[in-house]
Structure formats: C-alpha cells, structure tokens
C-alpha cells in the first residue's frame, strides 16, 4: 500500500506504463502535477490526470485497483493511514460447504449429518470472525476519520523524488514552494510545520542558486531567480495598491476592524504614523516613488509593532522571471486558486483545472496576471461579505458552535459556492467575529458556514472550521460529525469533497441537519 522504494515502485512504474494519477482540486496538487509533467516528459511517458473531488473517488480507486494503488507520504508524518487489508477485504465463500455431498455416491445419513454439523460450526466461526473484523474496521475508521489534518505538501514530496533522481530543476523547486505556500495561505498546517518545511526548501534554493551562479543564462532575459526573504503579510500588495492590500488582507483588516468607522480611523492613523502620503498609498505599488519603496518594509514593520501587529512579516520566497516580472509565492497561490474556482464564465471544472495549471508556467505570464486580477476581485468580495455579516449580526450561536448562512441575494454569493473561496471566507469571518465581540467564549467555538451552491438543484454547501484558539495540527473534527448528522437526517446529502469537513445538502434539509449536529455535539 505504501511506497518504500521511490525509484522502483514509483518512477520506474510511471515511466514504463500508462498510469492514472489521482489529483485533488487544490493548488498543492496542481504544483505536484507540474513537477510530474516536467519529470516525465510527454515523449517518454503516458499518464492520465484524474481530478479527485472527494474521498469517495479514492475509495472507489482502492476497490477497483486494490494493490495497484500506492500512497507516497513522508515517514515523519504521523498520519495514521490504515492499511488496505484493515479497511477492505474480499468476501470469498469457502467451497467446503458445497462439496460435502456428492450426487453420484451419496454418503450414509450418519456421516452426512456429521459433515453438516461441521459446516454449521465453520459458518458460525466465519460469521463471528466477520463481526469482529467489522468492529475493528469501524474502530480504525473512526480513529482515522475523527480529525482532519494535512501532512507534507504533495508538491514537496514529488520535488524530493526529482531531487533523489538528480532531475530537479529551478522550476520544480518553485512549484514545490507554491505547494507549501498554499498550505499556509489556506491554513492547512501549523506555523511550526510551515517554518520547518520552509527551512528545507531554503537549503534547496541555496543549492540551486550556487549551482547556477556561474552559468551564462544567469544574465539572460529568460532567467529565473528564486530568493528567500521576509516579506509583508499583505495579499498581492506588489500587484495592487498598498491601501487596498491592507484593507483586503485578513491579518490587517481584522486587527484594525476595518468594517467599523473606528477601524477606518485607526488605519488612517497607522498610515500617518508611517509618514506615507495618502496619494502614494492609494496608487499602484509599481507607480509609487522609489524613495518610498526602498525602505517600505522596514517602515511598515516599525509602525506595525507600535499597533500590535508583530507578525506583519513572514518567511516566504519570491521569484524573478527575467528583469521585469517579480512574484511572491502567495501571489501565485491566490491567482491559481481564483482560476481554479472561476465562476465568471460557465466553464467546466476540467477547463478551469487546465487554466490554473497553465498559470504556473513562466512561459504563460499573461494567464498568471489574469489570475491575479480575479484574485483581487475575490479578496474584495470576501472583505465586503465579512463586513456585511459582522454589521448585520448574521453570526448566530447555536450552543456547541457558531453558525452563519449566506442568503441567496448576497452580493458575489456565487463565488462562495466553491470550497476554497468559502474556506477563506469562513476563516476570515471567524477571526473578524472574535476580534469584534466581547464574549470570550466565542474563541472556543468552531464556526459552521453555509452558502447556496446550485440554485436550480436547490443545494447548499456547508463548511465547518475549528475554533480560532485551536492551534493543533489534528484539529478539524467536523468530517466525522457531518457524516453522523447526515446519516440521521436524510439520504439526500453528498459527502463528496476531498476535505471531509465540507458537505452538500438540499436546501430543505439544512435545518434538520443543523438540529442533528447540535444534538450530536452537545
């Protein structure tokens, strides 16, 4: 079930035969795909990328292919993944019962009776063993499914495969950086895990920079330079105005409480403390005076410490394509996520998948800039929705958790019919609500959010996230709770997303589902 020899059991298998690679619909998986495409050239290998929408697809793959399905995870990641034999097994009836009697030469009745008694005993023993196995299987699955958490980035895993094979390139390294940054942007891993993996990638960046420093293409217009740096925790600020970035980044917006008049006034004081003219702050970053941009990070960090934002800078990586194009890893993550969940055009998820895949290539910077433009609209919609929910008191306490439901008439509500967009909104909203309320108990409560998914089908998307105060890695327990609540509510639910804390419901079943969840968690 698990890969032990990465060359023999993975690389040689993929090179020598056509395989299906199951890929989840997130940015980390996109980056892993890009590394695989570079590692296995199209003229050397045939492969099929199968986007995975949920755990049901993985279960189907296990049932159909059995031992052909292999999992590649780091030994340091204690994910507790059960083995195939612990979850699935073939129900093969023993042939001994049917062969006890012979049509041609019937046995004496006494002997046949003894055979029948032995068959009954064997059947009882098999049923007892089956019940014990089912009980053990349920126990293993409960332990495994009780919490949802993430291990090492898939892109990092595939990059280390290329490194072991001495086939790694700077492009592969950049995609591994984006995969890790996706886990941080979408809050899938702890800060300690992020810093540890950043240190691993930093060593690879130093190695590649040292290896290529004397090459002629280091001064080429097509060169690629990756750098480790401490940069601002402001979304897309180098492709936006500094003012809009501060207003639409969850870290700064929640700290200043920008949905209130007092927060807006506090932001003006913050800009004045930095000595930055409002005219400069509100124009595009590239158009700001060079004298201001030279020391901008230091000025912002100094003033941020005065206003309590001590984590305004974060360890990250940047990249230069040629001499004009510079991007942070988080910029690419936001752009790829916006393309992957684009709702402006009625295109299939497969088309969006290909476009998001294209934006990761440095030869298709136009697609990347288009993704950044979509990401700006998405972040502005999230900020406006958070402000609306806070100001209109849409967040309700349901006892064991907080709850918020976006009505159909909410602006940009279609945008939040996608998992990643709804996740960002949910985490942003919970952080904002905790900052704005005086009830300290809210820090200990998780948040469940529901948004219309398909109006024609009458479905809603429901998402649950852990409390704001929870910093553990194994933290989201809603997957198991959602499954239990759905079982007691209706059969018209679809637990078909890769993240088990997301579920689809019929509109009319939403109230019954919440009541069952309250009863379950109380």
N, C-alpha and C positions, 0 to 999 in steps of 0.2 A: 504493500500500500504506500509506503514512504520510499523516496529515492535515497539510496545510500551512496551510490557511485554516480556522481553528477555527469561524468562523461559517458559512461557505458549505458546508464539507464535513461538518460535524457537526451544528450546531444547526439549520440550515435543513432538512437531510435528515431529522432525527428529528421535527421539527415537522410536516413535510408528508407523511410516510408512516409506515406501521407498520414497525417495525424490531425485530430480536431483539438484545438486549444480553446478551452472554456474560459471566457473573459467576462468579468463583471463590468457593469457600465459605470465605471468611475475613472478618474484621471490617473490614478496609480496603475490601473490595468492598461490604460492607453499607453502609458510610458513603457510598460513591460512589453507591449506589442511592438512598439517602435524599436526597442532593443532587439527583439527576436527577428524583426524584419531585416535589421542590419546584420545580425549574426548569421542568420540563414538566408543567403541570397536567393532570390526567386529562381535563378537558373540552377541552383543546387538542391532545392528542397521544395516540395509541395506541401502546403499546410492550409488548414481551414480555421478561421477565427469564428468561434461561435459565441456571441454575446450572451452572458448568463444574466437573466433578470432576477432570479431568486434561487433559494436553496433547493427548491423542488427540481430545478434543472440539474443540479449536482446529484441529487438523489436518483433521478432518472438515469444519469450517466453511470452511476455506480451499479444500478440494477442491470443496465444493458451491457456494460463492458466489464464489470467485475474487476478482475485482477489487472486489466489493461489501464485502469485509471490510477494515476500516481499523484501523490501530493509532495510538493517540494517546499519545506519550511526549514528555518534555522533550528539547530539543536538547542540554542539558547532560549528560544521562545517556548515557554511552557504553555502551550495552547490546549493540552489535554484532549487532542483529537482521538476519538476511539477508532480502533481498527475495523476493517471491513467485516471480519468474522463476528465482531461483537454486536454489529447492527443488522447485517444481512446474512441469511443462510438459506441454502436450497432446501425445500421441503420434499425430500425424496422418500417415498414409501418403500419400506423394505419388502422384498419379494418373497420372504419366507412364508408369509401367511397364505399366499395364493398357491404355493406349491405343496401344501400339506396333503392334499388329496389328489389322487391320480384317477383319471376317468377310465383307464384301461384295466387297472387292477386295484379295486377298492380294498382298503385295509379293514381289518376287523374292527367292530364298533368300539371295543375297549381301547385299542391302540389309537383309533381316530379321536376318541374322547380326550386321551392324554395329549395328543397334538393340539387339539382345540384349546385345552386349558393352558398349554404353554404359549399359544398365540395370544390368548387374552392377557396373560401376565406380561408378555412383551409389549403389547399395545398399551397397557396401563403404565408400564415403565416409561415408554416413549412419551405418553401424554404428561406424565409427571415431569420428565426432563424438559419438555417443551414449555410447561408453565414456569419452571424455574428459570429457563433461558429468557422467556418473555419478561419476567420480573426483573432479571438482571439487566436486560436491554433497556427497559423503561428507566431503571435507576441510572444507567450510564448516560442515556439521552437527557435525563433531567439535569444531571450534573453538568453536561456539556452545553445544554441549551439555556441553562438558567440565567447566564450572563452573556452579554455580547461585548467582545473586545477585539482588538486588532494586534497582529504581530508585526514583524518586519515587513517593510514595503516590498511588494511584488517586483517593482522595478529594480530595487536594490538587489533582490535575490537573483534576478536574471543578469544584472550587471556583474555580480560576483561570479556567475557562471562564465561570462565572457572573459573576465579577468583571469580565472583559473585556466582557461583555454588560451590565454595570451592573445585574445582577439578583441580586447576592449579598445574603444576609441573615445575621443572627447565628446562626440555626440551621444554615445551611450551613457557616458558619465553625466551629462547634462540631463538626460531623461531620467536617470536614477535620482538626481537632485529634485526634479519636479515631482516624481512619485513620492518622495519623502515629504516634500513641502505640502503636497495635497493632504497627507495625513495630519499635518499640523494645522493647515488652514481650516479643515473641516473637523478639527478637534477629535481625531480618532485615536491618538496616542497621548501619553502623558508628556509633560515638558521634559522630564528626565530622559525618557526614551528618545525624544527628538534631539536633545543635545548630544546624547551618546552616538546616535546614528550620524549626526552632523559631523562629529569628530572623525568617524570612519570615512565619510566621503571627503573630508578635508585632506586627509592623507592621500587619497587618490587624486585630488585636484593638484596638490603639490607635486606628485609624481609625474602627472601629465604635463604640467607647466615646465618642470625641469627637463623632461624628455624632449620637448618641442621648442625650447628656448633658442636653440641654435639653427633651427630649420629656416629655410628661405621663406616659407609660407607664413611665418610669424608676422611678417610685414605686408602680407597680401591683403587685397581688398576683400577677399573671401575668408579671411582668417577668423578663428573663433577663440575667444579668451574667456575662461571661467575664473572668477575671483571669489574668495571667501571674504565676507565683510559683515560688520554690524550695521544694519540699516534700520530705517524707521518702520514702526509698526503701523503704517498707514497704507491703505489699499490703493494701488495704482497711482500714487501721487506723482510719479515721473511722467505719466501719460494723461494727467488731469491737472486741475489747479490745486494748489495746496489747501485752499479753503474748502473746496468740495470734497477732497480726500479726508480731511479732518471731520467734516460733517457726516460722511457716509461710511466711516470705519467704525466698527462696533466698539473697539477699545476706547477711542477718544470720545465718541458720541455718548457712550454710557457713562463715562467719567464726568463729562460736563453736563449730562442730562439735557441734551440739545432739543428735546421735544418740549421744553418749558422755556418761558421768557427769561427766567433766572439763568438757565443754562446758556442761552444765547448771549446774555450779558457777560457771563463768565468767560465765554470764548473770546469775546471782543477784548476783555482784559488780558487774556492769555496772549493774543496777538500783539497787543500794545506792549506787554512785558518783553516780548522778543524784539521789539523795535522794528517790526516788519510793516511797511505801508500796506494798507488795505488794497490799494490798486495793484500792487505787486502780488499779493497773496491770491487775488481772485482771477488772475490771468493764468494762462497755461504755464506749466512748470518750465518748459523749454524756452519760454519768452521772458522769464524773469532775468533781472540783471545778474551778470556773472559775479559781481561783488557780493550779492546776497546769497547766491547758490553755493559759493565756495565754502562758507562756514555754516551752512544751513543746519546740518545735522547736529553740530555742537551747540548751536544757539537753541534749537528746539529741545534738545536733551536737558540743557541747563534750566530752561524755563519749565519744562515738564516736571523736573524734580521739585520745583517750588510748588507746583499744583498737584503733587501727589501721584503723578504718572511716572513711576520709577522704572517701569518696564517698557518705555516707549521705543527702545531699540532691541532688536532681536538678531540672533545669529542666522545668517542666510547666505545665499550665493547669488551672484549676478553674472551676466554673460554679455559680451560684446560680439555682435556679428558685424564684421567689417569695422568701419570707423564711425558710423552714424547711429546704428541700432543698439540700444542697451536695454536689457530687460532684467528684472528680478525674477526669481523662481516663482514667487507668489503672483506676479503679473501673469505668467503663463498659465498657472493653475486656474485663476479666475477666468481667463479667456477661454481655455479649453472646456471648463465647466459650463460656461454660457453657451458655447457652441453645441455641446453635447445635449443640453436641455433647452435648446432654442424653440420657442413657441411662436415666433413671429410668422413663420411660414409653415404650412401644413406639409411637413416632410416626415418621412418615416424615421424611426429611431436608428435604422441602419444608415441612412443618409447623414444624419447628424453625427453618428459614430465616425464615419469616414472624414467628415469635415473637421471634427475635433482631432482626429489622427493627423490630418494634413497640417494643422496649425502648429504641430510640434516640430515640423521640419524647418530648418533655417532657409531652405530654398523657397518657402511659401510664407514670407513675412506678411504679405497682403492679407492672407487668411488670419494670421495672428492679430494683426491690427483690427480686423473686423470683429474678432472675438473680444478684444479689449473694449471696443465700443459697446458691444452687447453687455459685457460685464458691468460697465458703468451704469447702464440703464437698470440692470438687475440690482446693483447695490443701492441705487437711489430708490427703487421700488421697495426694497426691504426696509430702508430707513423710514420712509413715509408710512409704511404699514405698521412698523413698530410704534411710531409716534401716534398713529391713529388708535391703535389698540390700547396704549397707555392712557391717552387722553379721554377715551370713551369707556374706559373700565371694562374692556372685553375679557380680561383675565379673571376667571372665577375660581374660587376654592371649592373643590369637591371632596374635601376630607383628606384622603391619603395623597392627593396630587392636585396640581393646578391645571386648569383647562381653558383653552381658547379655541373658538371656532370662527373662521373667516366666512362671512356671508357671501352669497353669490354676486352681489353688487359691488363688492370691494374692488377698488382700482387695482389693476395688474393681478387679479386673483388667478388668472390662467397661468401665470408664471409659477405660482406655488403649487401647481398640480404635479410638479416634478420633485423627486426625492431630495436631491442635493440643495435645490433652492429652498424647499420647505425646511430642511435641516438647518441651513444658515439662518433663516428667519426665526426658527424656534429657539435656537441658542442665543441669538441676538436679543429676542424678546424676553427670555427668562433673565438674562443678565440685566437688561434695562428695568425690568419689573423689580428685581431685587434691589437695584440702586434707588428706585423711586419710592419704595414702600418702607414704612417704619416697622412693619411686622417682621421680626427676626426669624419667625418660624418658616417664612417663605424660602429662606436659604436652604432649608432641609427638605423641601418638597420638589418632586420632579414635575415636569410640565408635559401635558399631552395637548397636541395641536391638531386640528382637523381643517381641511380645506377642500372645496369642491374639486373633483378630479375630471369627471366627464359628465357634463350636464345632460346630454342626450341619454346616457345609460343610467343616470341618477346615482353616481358613485362618488364617494368622498375618500380622500387619502388621510389616514390617521398616523401620527408620528409621536413617539414618546422619547424624551431625553431625561437623563439623570439630574439630580439636584445640582445647583450651582456650586455648592460647597463640596461636592464629591470630586476628589482628585485621584481616585484609584484607577487602575487600568481595567480591571474587570468590573465595569460599573453599570452597564445598561441591562436591567433585568426585565424590560418590557416585552422582549420577544416571547418568553415563556408565558408571561401574564396575558399577552394579547391572544396567544393560541388557546389558552384555557377559557378566556372570556368569549372568544369566538365560538368555541365548541358548545357553550351553554346558551348562546344567543341565537344563532342561525347558521344554516349551511351556506348562506349567500355571502361569504367572506372570502377574500383571496389573500393568502399569506405568501405572496409570490415575488418578494423583493429580496435582494441579496442581504440587506440589513434586516434582521428579524424584528426590529423594533418599528417596522413600517407595515401597515396593513390596509387593504382596500375594503370598504364597506358599502352596502347600499344605504342611500340617504335615510330611508325609513328605519334602518336597523341601528342607527347611530346612538339613539337614546338608550335602547336596550343593551347595547354593547357597553356603554359607559356605566350603566347600573350594575352590570355583571362585573365590570372591572373594579368598581368601588367596593362591592361585596367581597371580591377576591383579595383586595389589598388592605382592607380594613382590619 
